[in-house]
């Protein structure tokens, strides 16, 4: 296991304060605010510690109330909403400096057999072996990124991400609101499949809201650009492991009123749909700052 992957897995292992309160450390990705994927992964980790071992998360809905500080720890409080015969529901609130940043509702279910189908099929895209990693791409464009080669996107990452198409973060061309990227853990993963779900929760915020910018020819690091998540949902359909390549297929059906809406699907290399996502977020270009 790589050091950066071990660091991320450690980040997802929270300090237990008492039976319902936990604390997680933060990781900066070179942006001003706390990375939303980190909070989602840690909130799932916190909630699971209050649920029966045989129950597994199958959905979570997250709401981002205010920006967090990527250099400060995050405190989590878990509330039991319901424990039924098959399902358990939890609400998780996240705080920094006693201010609520975020809350999540998550549902857990015991395994049981049932009907099985999926639509659509996995998109026909190039295999990951024919693509280069996002880290390699960032290093080639380091002169355009804040901090140059010291930018976190130029460093080894806990997830190896290989986009099917190059989308520079410092400039953009008008394109369809569709994006595909392969990703997997940068090393071997533990056998606990719950940890794989926490890590997918972390990964689900990459390459997501930026898809809504593509029809408008603007980029993340463009001066005056503001991008922030409002809400984020994940549905876990089937078991999976992140030590093999997973395809993240994202599209954006709509943007209006300074908000972008995106949705995503995760597929195994064998074409199995393992999870779906949806998110709405703020996308604003402040013209006075862009000039």
Protein Blocks (a to p, Z undefined) as FASTA:
>chain_A
ZZklmmmmmmmmccdfblmbccdddddehiabdcfklmmmmmmmmmmmmgcfkbccfbdc
dddfbdcdfkbccddddddfbdcfkbccddddddeehiafbdcddddddddddddddddd
ddddddfklpccfklmmmmmmmmpghijmlmklpccfbdcddfbdcdfkbccdddddddd
ddddebdddfblklmmmmmmmmmmgoklmmmmmmnopafklghiacddfbdcdddfbgcd
fkbccddddddfbdeehiacdddddddfkopafbdcdddddddddfklmZZ
